[in-house]
Structure formats: C-alpha cells, structure tokens
Amino acid sequence: MSNTKAKTEAPWQAFMDAAKLPQVTVNKNGYEIRAELLGMAKDFVLNDYYAKWGQFETSIKKEHDEIVTKVEMPTVPGIEQIMETAQKFYDFVNQKK
C-alpha cells in the first residue's frame, strides 16, 4: 500500500514544484534604506570598539606587580561617530563611476 501512496504523491509533488511562484522582492523606500544604512554603520562602529576593547584586555601584562604594557582604553562610540560612518557609507553608495 505504501508503494501506491508513493506513486500518487510523486506526480502531485512534481506539479507543486512546477507551480511555485517566483520570489518577489519589494523595493525599499528611502527611509528604509537610510535606516538600514544607519544600522550597518552602528554595527560597524560597535564591532570596531569591541575589537579595540579585546585588544586592551589582552595587551596588559604584569611583572612583579608592575604593568609592562600600557594601552589606552578605547572610547565608547557616540552618535557622532556612528553618523560619520553612516555618511561615509552613504557617500560610497552614491558615488558615480
């Protein structure tokens, strides 16, 4: 009986596979594009900060109660740095060549 069921499902499955609709992508408006660009800039700046923070943590060494390597702590990025990065991304996207 399972063999009969497999035979009836195969043509039906082939029909369903052939009848799939194409994937439609919706164009984003300007606000959505800028919001996504701002999110990308925020992620980029924060990833850079966390990389610098990891370098700060691993570069301090002690020898006999003295710090041998001195590295400045990274500054936490603010909205200005994120906006500057977003502007650089925006300028890159809009360049004409």
N, C-alpha and C positions, 0 to 999 in steps of 0.2 A: 504494500500500500504506500509506503514511503517513496518508492520509485515513481509511482503515478503522480504523487504530490510534487516531486521534484520536476517532473516533465511539465506540469501545468504552471509551476512558478517560473520556470526559465523563460518562456515566451513573454509572460507578463512583466518580469523584471527587465527584459530587453526592451519592451515597449516603454516602460517607465524611464529607463536610462536614456532612450532616444528622445523622449518628450520633455526632458529637463529644459527649463527656461534659461536663457543666458543671464549671467550675473550682471546686474545693473549697478553702476556706481553713480552716486549722486554728487554733483558738483557742489563744492563748499562755497559759501558766500565770503565776502571779505572779512567779516567779523570772525567767522570760524577759522579762517586761515591765520589771521593775526593772533587769535587765542592759542592756536596750536603752535605757532612760531614762538610765542611768549613762553609756553610750557616747555618747548625744546630748549630755549635759552636758559630757563630756570634749572632744568635738569643738567645742562652742560656746566653751568656755573657751580652748582652744588657738587657735581661729580669731581670737578677740579678742586674744590675746597676739601672734600673728603680725602682725595689723594694726597693733598698737602698735609692734612691732619695726620694721615697714616705715616707720612714721611717724618713728621715732627715726633711722633711717638716712638718710631724705631731708630731715630738718629741720636737719641740721648743715651750716653754711656757713663757709667760711674767707675771710677778707680779710686779706691781708698777714700771714700766719702767726698770725692770731688767730681764735678761734671766736666768731662773732657770735651765733648762736642756741644757747641751752643748753636741752636737753630731757633729762629724767631717763630713764634706761634702764628699760624695763618689767621688772617682776619675773616670774620664771618661776612659773607657777601650780603650786600644790601640791595634794595630795589634799584638803585642807580646802576650797579654793576650788571644786574640782570637786564635792565632796559638797554644798556650799551651793547650787550651781547646780542639781544634781540634785534637791535638796529643793524648790527653787523650782518646778522643772518638775513634780514630784510633787504639790505643793500646787495648782498650776494645774489639773492633770488631775482632781484630786479635789474641786475646788470645786463647790458645788451652787448653781445659779441657774436 
